[in-house]
Amino acid sequence: MNGKPTKYYKFESSGSGRVNIPIALAEALNWEHNDQINIIIRTIDGQTGLFLFKKGD
């Protein structure tokens, strides 16, 4: 399975982390600042990862 690489950042001081989504990709998905993005964990072709989506109206 191929994909576009990005980075995961872990912040020890806040106990949280962040994954960067390129702006061009977010725009192609019609995501806007402060949208609620849902997350599902799935295993596909032996690779475990996240499926991110914004629910339709």
C-alpha positions in Angstrom: 0.0 0.0 0.0 1.4 3.4 -1.0 0.6 6.9 0.3 1.9 10.4 0.6 4.3 10.7 3.6 3.6 13.1 6.4 4.9 13.6 10.0 3.5 12.7 13.4 4.5 15.0 16.3 4.2 14.0 19.9 4.0 16.8 22.5 5.2 15.6 25.9 4.1 18.8 27.7 0.5 18.6 26.6 0.0 14.8 26.4 -1.2 15.0 22.8 0.0 14.5 19.3 -0.6 15.9 15.8 -0.5 14.6 12.2 0.0 17.3 9.5 -2.4 17.1 6.6 -1.2 19.1 3.5 -3.4 22.1 2.7 -3.9 21.0 -0.9 -5.2 17.6 0.3 -7.6 19.2 2.8 -8.9 21.6 0.1 -9.4 18.6 -2.3 -11.6 17.0 0.5 -13.4 20.3 1.1 -12.1 20.4 4.7 -12.0 23.8 6.3 -10.4 25.3 9.4 -12.0 23.9 12.6 -14.1 21.2 10.8 -14.9 18.1 12.8 -12.9 15.2 11.3 -13.9 11.6 12.3 -11.3 8.8 12.7 -11.6 5.1 12.2 -8.7 2.6 12.7 -8.6 -0.1 10.1 -6.2 -2.8 8.8 -5.9 -3.0 5.0 -3.4 -5.3 3.3 -1.7 -5.9 6.6 -1.1 -2.2 7.3 -3.0 -0.7 10.3 -3.8 3.0 9.9 -6.4 5.8 10.2 -9.3 6.6 7.9 -10.1 10.3 8.3 -13.4 11.7 7.1 -15.8 14.6 7.5 -19.4 13.5 7.7 -21.7 14.9 5.0 -24.7 17.1 5.9 
